[in-house]
């Protein structure tokens, strides 16, 4: 089984925005990156990914998990990538490291995660039809309203999102602490549809319960929209 690798790739934001505009993808940065990476390095090769941009910076770094090695990624880009795309995501600047093959049960790690905490409705709720993608906080609010819960005992957004995250990690890890450091509502493009929802950054610490499952979560991402810049769990040393 191929090991998991962590990739870093410097990007110049003005070049990315010019490329996206020419492709009519400027309205959704995540979708633009999805197409840029897929066309240059192979469909799904670099995902989940996360673009890290400092305030007012012209440069950025894209991080991604991949099962491909550096030589394979560079070869695919050089063989198949279009010149204008490779001018934005130059394979010569790609750096890579191999992630641990196993994670010890009980190990504590800090994490940084950008995610869209949403749920698919299994039945209609409020004005939303069955199958709709809805903010997890709104789903919980609708559930409580349907059960006539006291209005002064409503869910708190951060707590609701923390429960959502804990459920997504399943038996892979236990959340020891988590806080929401950024929240905004963002509309993204998926196919020909606009999808509005929460865009949240979490910081926290966790304890690994199952090393195999934890590796799977790193490789696949957490939550939905992992092919568009969400769901990548970046790890840091625990305090």
Buried (B, 14 or more C-beta within 10 A) or exposed (E): EEEBBBBBBEBBBEBBBBBBEEBEBBEBBBBBBBBBBBBBBBEEBBBBBBBBBEEEEEEBBBBBBBEBBBEBBBBBBEEEBEEEBBEBBBBEEBEBEEBBEEBEEEBBBBBBBBBBBBBEBEEEBBEBEEEBBBBBBBBBBBEBEEEEEEEEEBBEBBEBBBBBBBEBBEEBBBBEEBEBEEBEEBEBBBEEEEBEBBBBBBBBBBBBBBBEBBBEBBBEBBBBBBBBBBBBBBBEEBE
